[in-house]
């Protein structure tokens, strides 16, 4: 995880740690030096937060922090509007004392404020409201995809129970869907159930198609187009994949090295070493699950020999991919395809080899995004028009 700078003021008057829940907040307050934590319980409402800040003497000199979690970023934004310096604590990096078997809100708040004053906490960067909203939309599409998979299984299994099996190719092709429309079950109740499940599946397909069209339009917005153009220059990364990575990772430049980004995405091996013993295990699977899945899916494309697709040729011809990005993308194809073949020859399972390739792909993406920094600057008009034509 990158080292996120704290926004603690230079002259701290009080250290405050919040243990946040849906309906309540427990605040622990410490002076700059010495003393015992003072614990305050309040409602989780903007009015209660304003009263707490006033009770502590105003926003000047307050250093506040709370764990990033289900409560989201609303409290951070409320405190920022009040002029309070607030940090978000990375929950997975909070030091844990062995043998501590008692957990209460008051104890958690006291522990956090002590660690905050001692400088033993790691922080995470909050997204902007625009990033958070669009990320919710991307994750909504992911949920719809999962729902579609379950709906498809229900339809297929319902037909299987009544002896209707498709033997003419793969499922969910155009031929299979035409066959599905022709199926009729003898029992009227079973037929009604099948029609209901099929209608539900069609509704999900329509929702996904509408979201895809909306996300394609969003990707050519001046805020996202530069980063999308860079990432789409790589094999296996479509517009939706590029947009998803931008929203999950944020600014690639906040990672000092590609290893930091690999670790943030949970693609580095776990390790348990001591003395001369070295033991490495599965990947850590830390960080955003959605971004890791997108990268692993993209890595499968590098099993095939390097080549330029018609889509990439057209993007390069229209000037939508910078020559430096195109060169690095070709370098990635050559390197990662070789990596796939070498790991397969060593007897590594295909899934293990693909995760290793995904980890190296992160390095190429980091290099491209830091050479061509993703900035929310307006794209050239002609480039935007060409992207709109491609999206249409």
N, C-alpha and C positions, 0 to 999 in steps of 0.2 A: 504494500500500500504506500502511495506517495506520502511524503511528509507535508501534511496540511498545516499551514501556519495558523497559530492561534491569534485571535483578535483581542487578546487581553490588553487592557490599557497600561500605559507605562506606570502610572501611579494608582495602584489598586487600593481601594478603601475597604472593600469586602469581597470575599470569595463566596460564591453561591452555587450550589449543585441542586438540581431539580430531579426528583424521581417522579416521572410523569405517567399518569394513567388516564383512562378515558374520562373519568368523572372527577378525579382528584389529583392534586400535586402536593408532594412533600418536599419542602425546601430546607436545606441545611446551610447555615451561614457561618463563616469563619472570618476573624480579623486577619490582617496581613501577617501577623506573627503571634504564636502562642494561642492560648485560649481553647475552649471546648466548643464544638459545633452547637449552634442554636437551631432548633428544629421548628419549622412553621408548617402547618397544614392548611391548605386552601383549596377552593374549587378550581376546576380546570375551565376557567372562563376568562375572557379578556379583561373584564372588570376586576376580577380578583388579582390578575397579574399586575394591573396598573396600581392597585392598592398596595401590593407587596413592594413594588419598586418605590412608591412613595414612602412606605414605612421604613425602607432601608436608606432613605435620604436622597432619593433621586437617582437618575441613571449614571451620573458622573462617578467614575471610580469603581463601578460594579463589574466584576468578572463572573459571568454566569455560564453554566454548561449543563447539558442534559444529554441522555443517551438517545441516539437516533433509533427509532423504532416504529411501531404501528401508529403512534401519534403523529407521525409525519413531520413536516417542516413548519406548521402553522405557528407554533409557539416561538420558533426562531424568528419568524417574520413579525410577529406581534412585538417581540422585544426589540427587534431592529427598528420598528416604527417608533418605539419609545426612546430610542437612542441608547439602548443597553448593548454592551459588547457581549455577544453570546456565541459559544462554540458548541458543536455537535460532537459528542463522544462516540468513537467507534466501539460498539458493544463487545465485539469479539476480541478486542485488544485490551480490555480492562484486566489488570492484574488480579488474580484470584489466590487467596490465602489457603493453603492446604489445611484440611481439617475443619474448615468453617461450615457448620451444618445448620446454622440459624440464618434465615433470610426474612427480613421484614422491610417495609418501605422506609422506616426511620433509619434502620441500620444501613440500608443501601445508600440513602442520601448522605449520611455521615461519612461512609467510606469514600463516596465519590468526591465530596468536598475536600477531604484530606489529600486524596490523590491529585486533585486539581491544583491545590496550592503547592504540592510537592513537585509538580511538573511531570507526573508519571502517567499521564493519560495521552492517548493518540486521538486525533480528531479527523473527521471526514468533511468533505466539501458539500454544502447543500446545493441542490440544483436551483436554477431560476424557475419562476412560475411557468414560463413557456416550455422549458425542458421537462418539467414535471408533468405538465398536461399532455404533451406529445408522447412522453414515455408511457403514460397511462393508456393512451390510445394504442400504442404498439403492443403493450401487454394485453389489452383487451382483444386485439386480433389473435394473439397467442392463445388466449382462453377459448376464443371461438374455434380455433383450429383443433384444440383438444376436444371441445364439444362435438365437432364434426366427426372426429375419429370415433368417438363413442356412439354417435347416432348412426354412423355407417355400420358399426359392428352390430347394433341392435337390429337393423334392417336385414343384414346378411344372416344372422342367427335365427331370426323369425322365419325367413324363407327356408333355411336348412331344416328347422323342426317340422316343416310341412313337405319336405322332400324336394324342394326347388333349389337346384344347384346349377351354377353357371360353369360350363365346361369349355367355353370358346375364348380363352385368353385370360388376361388379368382383369381384376375387379376395378370398377370406377373409371373405365375407359368409356368412350362414347358408345361403343358396341354393347358394353355391359349395362349402361344406363338405359339404352333402348330395350334391352332384354328385361330389365327391371320394370319398365313401364308396362310391359305386356303380361306380367305375372298377375294371376288371379287365384285366390284361395277359395276352397269350397265352402268353408264355414263363413257365414256373413260377419260374425263378430271378429274372427281372425283377420278377415279382409279389411274391416274397419280399422283394426289396430295397425295393420300394415300401411294403410293409406295415411293414418295419422303420423306414424313414424317417418314415412317418406316425405310428407308435407313439412314436418319439423326439420328434416335434413335439407330440403330445398330452401327453407327460410334461412338456415345457417349459411348455406352457400351464397345466398343473395346478400346477406350481411357482410360476409367476407369480401365479396366482390365490390361492394360499395366502399368498405374501408380501404381496400387496395387502391381504388381509384382516388379516394381522398388523400391517401398517403403519397401517391405519385404526384399529386398536385402540390402537396406540402413540400416535397423534396426539392422542388425547383424554386422555393422561396429563397430570397437573398440571404437569409440567415443560415440555411442548411446546404445550399447548392455547392459552394466551394468544397466542403468536406465530402459530400456525396460524390462529386466528380472524381476526387482523388481515390476514394475507396472503390468506386465502380471500375477503376482501371485494372483491378486485380481479378484474376480468375476466381469464379465461384461466389463473387459478391455482386448481388443485384441491388437495385435501388432500395428496396425494402430492407435488405440485409445491412446495407451501408447506413441507412437512416437509424436502424435499430442499434448498431454499434456506436454511432455518434451520441445517441441519447443515453446509452448505458455507461459509456466510458467518459463522455464529456470531452474536455480539452486534452488531447494526447500530450501536449507540452507540459502538463503538470507532473508527468512521470519523467524523472531524470534519465533513466535508462530503460531499454526494452525489458530487462529482467524485472524491473518494478511493475511494469504493466502485466507481464506474464504472471507474476505473483498475485497481483490484484485480481486477475481473472480466474485464479485457482487452477492454473495449468501447470504449475511446477510440482515436482514430486515431493511427497512428505518424506521426512527423514528422522531417524532415531539413531544417533551416533554417539559413541563415547570411547575414549581412549583410541585404540587402533581399530575399533570396530566401526564399520560403516554400513548402515541399513537404510535403504530407500524403499518407499512403498508407493501406494497409489497417489494420484494427484490430490492436492489439498481440497479442491472444489470450493474454494472460498470465492467471495465476490459475487457479481451478478450472474445468476444461472442463465438468463436469456442470452447474454452476450457470449457466454462460453458455448452454449448450444449452437449459436449462429456460426461461430468460428470452426467448431468441429464439423458442422455440415459443410462449410465451405472447403475444408481441408480434403474432403473426399474427392473433389474435382482434380486434385493434383496427382491422383493415381494414373491418370492418362498422360500420354506424351505431350510435351509442350506444343501449343498451337495457338493461333490468334483466331478467335471466333469472328463471325460476321458483325456481331454487335460491337466488339472492341475495334474492329477495323473502321466501322462507321463513326464511332466516337472519336477515334484518332484523326480520321479524315476531316471531320467537322471541327476539329480543334477543341473538343471538349475534354480531352485527356492531354495533360502536359507531356512533352517528350521525356522529361526526367522521370515522371510517374510511369510512363509506358516502359521505359528501360528497366526500372526497378521491378515492375510487374513481370516482365519477361525473365529477369534474373530469378525472381521467386519461382516461376514455373519450372525453370531448369533445375534449380537447387532442390525444391520440394519434391519434384518427381523422382529425382535421384535418391532422395532420402526415403521415400516410400519403397523404392525397389531394394535399397540396401537393407532396410529393416525387415522386409519380407524375406530376403535371402538368409537373414540371420535366424529365421524361424519365429519372429515376433508375431503375435496375433494381429490381424488387420486393424482391430479397434485400438490396440495399444500403439501401433505404428501411426495411426491417423491422429491420435492425440498428440504424439510427438511432433508431427507435421503441423498441427494447429498451433502448437507452441512456437515453432519457428516462423509460422505465418504472421504471428503477432509482432515479431521483430521487424519483418518487412513493412507491415502496416505502420508501425511506430515510426520507422525511418521516413516513410513517404509523408506521413502527416506532420512530422516535425521539420522536414525540408520544405514542404509546402504548407505552412501553418494554416489550420482551419480558423478563419476569422469571419465573424458575422458582417462582412462587408458586401455591398450590393454587387451582384455578378454583372458582367458586361451585358448590355441589352441583346446583342446578337446571340450570345451564348445562351441566355435565358430563353430566347425565342426558339432556338434549336432544341433545347431540352424540353420545352413545352410541346414541340412537334413530335419528339420521340415519345413523350409520355402519352400523347393522344393516340 
